[in-house]
């Protein structure tokens, strides 16, 4: 299992929370990615807020430089609207694309993208207080997380970014059990995108015993200094020495 720091890119800079105190934070995207690499990171989840209908937009050269110069595996999310835009990012060398609202609005796009880029298209599923929520939609969806996983799986999706949190927006005991149930039933690669509070949550996820749970996204906890990346990576490495752990997504 790997830890995957999240980076938002807007106008060639890292968009950060007001309370950013993490030592790895830098407004310069390449410098921040380098800090992640030096802390022992293997991958980053970049959300490009400047994606165009066709082409990569102004953040494209930065993403290419991170890929080429640092060798970090890049999972790329953002407001995609076409397969041509998705293709333009794969031309930069990224590992996978993560689709959010567009996947729910345009299932044919998901099918086409999966056909063109097998095993490289992920879909984000958000669950809050037991209900699936879709970014940009004003009401919760009627279908369950399992329903959507099955639907997207039939379209060719083989990896999900899955977030399950309580009413306060953080991972709790009940959410851990939901993640375990999701991983057992879906039987596809899962990256946990739930917002965590502290390093103890990382330990709980790693030792949860959830099959196919391959990674954990670090977002607010990292930016707000509640998680020390280097120490957290060391923790995961130690916990992963337990016999029986499956290979990570970067070892496939």
C-alpha positions in Angstrom: 0.0 0.0 0.0 1.2 3.5 -0.8 0.5 7.0 0.4 -0.4 9.4 -2.3 -0.2 13.2 -1.5 -2.8 15.3 -3.3 -1.8 18.5 -5.2 -4.3 21.0 -6.7 -2.9 22.9 -9.6 -4.4 26.3 -10.6 -2.7 28.8 -12.9 0.7 27.0 -12.7 0.7 27.1 -8.9 -0.3 24.8 -6.0 -3.7 25.8 -4.6 -3.4 25.3 -0.8 -5.6 25.6 2.3 -5.3 28.7 4.4 -3.9 26.8 7.3 -1.1 25.1 5.3 1.8 24.4 7.6 3.2 21.2 6.1 7.0 21.3 5.6 6.6 19.8 2.2 4.3 22.5 0.9 5.6 24.9 -1.8 3.6 27.1 -4.1 5.8 25.9 -6.9 4.3 22.6 -8.1 7.6 21.1 -9.1 9.3 22.1 -5.8 6.4 20.5 -3.8 6.6 17.3 -5.9 10.3 17.2 -5.3 9.7 17.6 -1.5 7.3 14.7 -1.7 9.9 12.6 -3.6 12.6 13.5 -1.0 10.2 12.4 1.8 10.0 9.0 0.2 6.9 9.4 -1.9 6.3 7.3 -4.9 3.2 8.9 -6.3 1.0 12.0 -6.4 -2.6 12.7 -7.1 -2.7 15.9 -9.1 -6.0 17.7 -9.7 -5.6 20.0 -12.6 -8.2 22.8 -12.4 -7.2 24.1 -15.8 -8.1 21.2 -18.0 -9.3 22.2 -21.5 -11.9 20.5 -23.7 -9.1 19.5 -26.0 -5.5 19.5 -24.8 -3.8 19.8 -21.5 -4.0 23.5 -20.7 -1.4 25.7 -19.0 -0.4 23.1 -16.3 0.5 20.5 -18.8 4.3 21.3 -19.0 4.5 21.2 -15.2 2.9 17.8 -15.0 5.3 16.5 -17.7 8.3 17.9 -15.8 7.2 16.2 -12.6 6.8 12.9 -14.5 10.0 13.1 -16.5 12.4 14.6 -13.9 11.1 13.0 -10.7 9.7 9.7 -11.8 6.7 10.0 -9.5 3.7 8.0 -10.6 0.9 10.6 -11.4 -2.8 10.0 -10.9 -4.6 12.9 -12.6 -8.0 14.3 -11.8 -9.9 17.4 -13.0 -12.9 18.6 -15.0 -12.5 16.3 -18.0 -15.1 16.7 -20.7 -13.7 14.6 -23.6 -11.6 11.5 -24.4 -9.3 13.8 -26.4 -8.5 15.7 -23.3 -7.8 12.5 -21.4 -5.5 11.3 -24.2 -3.5 14.5 -24.1 -2.6 13.8 -20.4 -1.6 10.2 -21.1 0.8 11.7 -23.7 2.5 13.4 -20.7 3.3 10.1 -19.2 0.8 9.9 -16.3 -0.2 6.6 -14.8 -4.0 7.0 -14.6 -6.9 9.4 -14.9 -9.5 9.8 -12.2 -13.0 10.8 -13.4 -15.6 12.4 -11.2 -18.8 14.1 -12.2 -18.4 13.5 -15.9 -18.4 9.8 -15.3 -21.9 10.0 -13.8 -23.1 12.4 -16.5 -21.6 10.7 -19.5 -21.2 6.9 -19.1 -20.4 6.5 -22.8 -17.3 8.7 -22.3 -16.2 6.3 -19.5 -16.7 3.3 -21.8 -14.8 4.9 -24.7 -12.0 6.0 -22.4 -11.7 2.5 -20.9 -11.5 1.0 -24.4 -8.7 3.4 -25.4 -6.8 3.2 -22.2 -7.4 -0.2 -20.5 -6.7 -0.3 -16.8 -5.8 3.4 -16.7 -9.3 4.9 -16.0 -10.4 5.4 -12.4 -13.7 6.7 -11.1 -14.2 8.6 -7.9 -17.1 7.5 -5.6 -17.9 9.8 -2.6 -20.0 8.6 0.3 -21.1 10.8 3.1 -23.2 9.6 6.0 -24.1 6.5 4.0 -25.2 8.3 0.8 -23.4 8.7 -2.5 -22.8 12.3 -3.3 -21.7 13.6 -6.7 -19.8 16.9 -7.1 -22.0 19.5 -8.6 -25.2 17.7 -7.8 -27.5 19.4 -5.2 -29.0 16.1 -3.9 -27.5 12.7 -3.0 -27.8 10.0 -5.5 -30.4 7.2 -5.2 -28.0 4.4 -6.1 -25.6 2.9 -3.6 -21.8 2.9 -3.9 -22.0 -0.8 -4.9 -24.5 0.0 -7.6 -22.2 2.6 -9.1 -19.2 0.3 -8.8 -21.0 -2.4 -10.7 -22.2 0.1 -13.4 -18.7 1.5 -13.9 -17.1 -1.9 -13.8 -19.3 -3.0 -16.7 -18.0 0.0 -18.6 -14.4 -1.2 -18.1 -13.3 0.6 -14.9 -10.9 -1.5 -12.8 -9.9 1.0 -10.1 -11.9 3.2 -7.8 -11.0 6.2 -5.7 -13.4 5.7 -2.8 -14.2 8.2 -0.1 -16.4 7.2 2.8 -16.8 9.8 5.7 -19.2 10.8 8.4 -21.2 14.0 8.8 -18.1 16.0 9.9 -16.3 15.0 6.8 -13.7 12.7 8.4 -13.0 9.0 8.5 -14.6 7.2 11.5 -15.1 3.7 12.8 -18.2 3.1 10.8 -16.6 4.4 7.6 -13.7 1.9 8.1 -16.2 -0.9 8.1 -17.9 0.5 5.0 -14.5 0.6 3.2 -13.9 -3.0 4.2 -17.3 -4.0 2.9 -16.8 -2.1 -0.4 -13.4 -3.7 -1.1 -14.7 -7.2 -0.4 -17.7 -6.8 -2.6 -16.3 -4.8 -5.5 -13.1 -6.9 -5.8 -11.3 -4.2 -7.8 -8.3 -2.0 -6.9 -9.4 0.7 -4.4 -7.6 3.9 -3.4 -9.0 5.4 -0.2 -9.8 9.0 -0.6 -11.5 9.6 2.8 -10.2 12.6 4.7 -8.2 11.4 7.7 -7.4 13.2 11.0 -4.1 11.7 12.1 -1.5 9.0 11.5 -3.5 6.5 13.6 -6.1 6.5 10.8 -3.4 5.4 8.4 -2.5 2.5 10.6 -6.2 1.5 10.9 -6.5 1.5 7.1 -3.3 -0.5 6.5 -4.3 -3.1 9.1 -8.0 -3.2 8.1 -7.5 -6.3 6.0 -9.4 -4.9 3.1 -8.6 -6.8 -0.1 -7.4 -4.7 -3.0 -7.0 -1.6 -0.9 -3.9 -0.3 -2.5 -3.4 3.3 -1.5 -4.4 6.2 0.7 -4.8 9.8 -0.5 -3.4 12.5 1.9 -5.1 15.8 1.5 -6.0 18.2 4.3 -4.2 16.2 6.9 -1.0 16.8 5.0 -1.5 20.4 4.2 -2.6 21.2 7.8 0.5 19.5 9.3 -1.4 16.7 11.0 0.5 14.1 9.1 4.3 14.1 8.6 4.7 12.4 5.2 8.2 10.9 5.8 7.1 9.4 9.2 3.8 8.1 7.7 5.6 6.5 4.8 7.9 4.8 7.3 4.9 3.6 9.3 3.3 2.1 6.2 6.5 0.4 5.3 6.8 -1.2 8.7 3.2 -2.3 8.7 3.6 -3.8 5.2 6.2 -6.2 6.5 3.4 -8.3 7.9 3.3 -11.5 5.9 0.4 -11.9 3.4 0.2 -8.3 2.2 -0.5 -8.0 -1.5 1.7 -6.0 -4.0 1.0 -2.3 -4.2 -0.5 -0.7 -7.3 3.0 0.4 -8.4 4.2 -3.2 -8.4 1.5 -4.6 -10.7 
